[in-house]
Amino acid sequence: LKPAAFEYRAPRTLDEALGLLADNAEAKLLAGGQSLVPVLNFRLASPPLLVDLNRIAALAGISQDADGSLRIGAMTRNRALEKSELVRRANPLLHAAMPYIAHAQIRNRGTIGGSLAHADSAAELPAICVACDAELSIARKGSAMRTVRAAEFFKGFFTTALEPNDILVSIRFPAWPAGRRHGFVELSRRHGDFAIVGVAVTVQGDKANIAIFGAEDVPRLFRNERINPEMARSVAARCKPRSDHHASAEYRSELIEVLTRRALLQASGK
Ligand SMILES: Cc1cc2nc3c(=O)[nH]c(=O)nc-3n(C[C@H](O)[C@H](O)[C@H](O)COP(=O)(O)OP(=O)(O)OC[C@H]3O[C@@H](n4cnc5c(N)ncnc54)[C@H](O)[C@@H]3O)c2cc1C
């Protein structure tokens, strides 16, 4: 199928893009197009206007703030994150997850902002943001930039805190504390497929943040929990995984327990 006809604009500044959104309630933003274009081709959406963010240079880039936090522009390609030495040093969990996102060709185009705004429950980046307490900066015409914590950004199945007029501008990952360790494990049918279940953990001392994705409608975070031998079982017991054509709830529940155990072992260096 081909998409329904639409108007196309490619602004060069954020203000211009915000203005176009404010004037066109039905407009859609185009980032890497890796999720949006299939949606348009299947005519699951038929927006009258596409606002292409690709020429707004200010929306892309990776930098570190004076306090050590990592700031990533929404239009930064996944491949740039994967290849970034700064990301590897400043957030090793984010770096570890990147090769699991689709295939290299898709990571060449796909952006971090597009992935977070799309909010697929089986996507890696939403879970990493939640596990790391990332903050998302969001712009809207006529309003001050607002910041939303990742744990509050994902509202439900493909649903986020973004309103139709909003543009996700950047993501800030707080500084990675000395001594923090991480683990990342997922199971998918083939490499590059979305995860059936995945687990991202950070460990600081005897406490862990555990983010489960692919199981419920949004990434599920278990924050600052004391590590104990029953932890993986307890996490699985508190999740409410769905059944779908990929896997039953029972199978996902088993996976949550096994993958949580493996992610914790990974974080402990075993
Ligand atoms: C075969 C295949 C396999 C894939 N496998 C995986 C996988 O394993 N894991 C995974 O995580 N992803 C996977 N993806 C999805 C891929 O990562 C996409 O790149 C990503 O989900 C969307 O990013 P994008 O930049 O292409 O956004 P687009 O497709 O351009 O946009 C997606 C949505 O986000 C909105 N949007 C984009 N940018 C912004 C912004 N700055 N502010 C507000 N709204 C915005 C758009 O309007 C649209 O609704 C796969 C895709 C394909 C085609």
The ligand as an SDF file (V2000), in Angstrom:
LIG
                    3D

 53 58  0  0  0  0  0  0  0  0999 V2000
   11.8980   -4.2150   10.9520 C   0  0  0  0  0  0  0  0  0  0  0  0
   11.9240   -3.3070   12.1570 C   0  0  0  0  0  0  0  0  0  0  0  0
   12.3860   -3.8200   13.3510 C   0  0  0  0  0  0  0  0  0  0  0  0
   12.4320   -2.9970   14.4800 C   0  0  0  0  0  0  0  0  0  0  0  0
   12.8850   -3.5240   15.6600 N   0  0  0  0  0  0  0  0  0  0  0  0
   12.9590   -2.7350   16.7520 C   0  0  0  0  0  0  0  0  0  0  0  0
   13.4570   -3.2340   17.9760 C   0  0  0  0  0  0  0  0  0  0  0  0
   13.8830   -4.3880   18.0930 O   0  0  0  0  0  0  0  0  0  0  0  0
   13.4730   -2.3940   19.0420 N   0  0  0  0  0  0  0  0  0  0  0  0
   13.0300   -1.0910   18.9500 C   0  0  0  0  0  0  0  0  0  0  0  0
   13.0570   -0.3720   19.9480 O   0  0  0  0  0  0  0  0  0  0  0  0
   12.5710   -0.5940   17.7980 N   0  0  0  0  0  0  0  0  0  0  0  0
   12.5290   -1.3750   16.6940 C   0  0  0  0  0  0  0  0  0  0  0  0
   12.0590   -0.8470   15.5300 N   0  0  0  0  0  0  0  0  0  0  0  0
   11.5610    0.5470   15.5250 C   0  0  0  0  0  0  0  0  0  0  0  0
   12.6980    1.5140   15.2940 C   0  0  0  0  0  0  0  0  0  0  0  0
   13.5470    1.5360   16.4320 O   0  0  0  0  0  0  0  0  0  0  0  0
   12.1600    2.9310   15.0520 C   0  0  0  0  0  0  0  0  0  0  0  0
   13.2330    3.6670   14.6180 O   0  0  0  0  0  0  0  0  0  0  0  0
   11.5620    3.6810   16.2130 C   0  0  0  0  0  0  0  0  0  0  0  0
   10.5590    3.0280   16.8760 O   0  0  0  0  0  0  0  0  0  0  0  0
   10.9250    4.9980   15.7350 C   0  0  0  0  0  0  0  0  0  0  0  0
   11.9260    5.9060   15.5520 O   0  0  0  0  0  0  0  0  0  0  0  0
   11.9390    6.8390   14.2840 P   0  0  0  0  0  0  0  0  0  0  0  0
   12.9900    7.8570   14.5130 O   0  0  0  0  0  0  0  0  0  0  0  0
   12.0380    6.0240   13.0550 O   0  0  0  0  0  0  0  0  0  0  0  0
   10.5120    7.5730   14.3980 O   0  0  0  0  0  0  0  0  0  0  0  0
    9.3410    7.7780   13.3460 P   0  0  0  0  0  0  0  0  0  0  0  0
    8.9410    6.4790   12.7590 O   0  0  0  0  0  0  0  0  0  0  0  0
    9.6830    8.8770   12.4030 O   0  0  0  0  0  0  0  0  0  0  0  0
    8.2210    8.3270   14.3390 O   0  0  0  0  0  0  0  0  0  0  0  0
    7.6000    7.4610   15.2670 C   0  0  0  0  0  0  0  0  0  0  0  0
    6.5220    8.2600   16.0300 C   0  0  0  0  0  0  0  0  0  0  0  0
    7.1230    9.1910   16.9140 O   0  0  0  0  0  0  0  0  0  0  0  0
    6.6910   10.5290   16.6280 C   0  0  0  0  0  0  0  0  0  0  0  0
    7.8650   11.3840   16.8400 N   0  0  0  0  0  0  0  0  0  0  0  0
    9.0840   11.1970   16.2810 C   0  0  0  0  0  0  0  0  0  0  0  0
    9.9530   12.0930   16.7720 N   0  0  0  0  0  0  0  0  0  0  0  0
    9.2710   12.8670   17.6610 C   0  0  0  0  0  0  0  0  0  0  0  0
    9.6370   13.9640   18.5010 C   0  0  0  0  0  0  0  0  0  0  0  0
   10.8930   14.4430   18.5460 N   0  0  0  0  0  0  0  0  0  0  0  0
    8.6740   14.4970   19.2820 N   0  0  0  0  0  0  0  0  0  0  0  0
    7.4110   14.0060   19.2660 C   0  0  0  0  0  0  0  0  0  0  0  0
    7.0170   12.9630   18.5070 N   0  0  0  0  0  0  0  0  0  0  0  0
    7.9290   12.4070   17.7070 C   0  0  0  0  0  0  0  0  0  0  0  0
    6.2120   10.4730   15.1820 C   0  0  0  0  0  0  0  0  0  0  0  0
    5.2710   11.4870   14.9060 O   0  0  0  0  0  0  0  0  0  0  0  0
    5.6120    9.0880   15.1250 C   0  0  0  0  0  0  0  0  0  0  0  0
    4.3250    9.0920   15.6910 O   0  0  0  0  0  0  0  0  0  0  0  0
   12.0020   -1.6320   14.3930 C   0  0  0  0  0  0  0  0  0  0  0  0
   11.5680   -1.1080   13.1770 C   0  0  0  0  0  0  0  0  0  0  0  0
   11.5270   -1.9310   12.0630 C   0  0  0  0  0  0  0  0  0  0  0  0
   11.0560   -1.3450   10.7460 C   0  0  0  0  0  0  0  0  0  0  0  0
  1  2  1  0
  2  3  1  0
  2 52  2  0
  3  4  2  0
  4  5  1  0
  4 50  1  0
  5  6  2  0
  6  7  1  0
  6 13  1  0
  7  8  2  0
  7  9  1  0
  9 10  1  0
 10 11  2  0
 10 12  1  0
 12 13  2  0
 13 14  1  0
 14 15  1  0
 14 50  1  0
 15 16  1  0
 16 17  1  0
 16 18  1  0
 18 19  1  0
 18 20  1  0
 20 21  1  0
 20 22  1  0
 22 23  1  0
 23 24  1  0
 24 25  2  0
 24 26  1  0
 24 27  1  0
 27 28  1  0
 28 29  2  0
 28 30  1  0
 28 31  1  0
 31 32  1  0
 32 33  1  0
 33 34  1  0
 33 48  1  0
 34 35  1  0
 35 36  1  0
 35 46  1  0
 36 37  1  0
 36 45  1  0
 37 38  2  0
 38 39  1  0
 39 40  1  0
 39 45  2  0
 40 41  1  0
 40 42  2  0
 42 43  1  0
 43 44  2  0
 44 45  1  0
 46 47  1  0
 46 48  1  0
 48 49  1  0
 50 51  2  0
 51 52  1  0
 52 53  1  0
M  END
$$$$
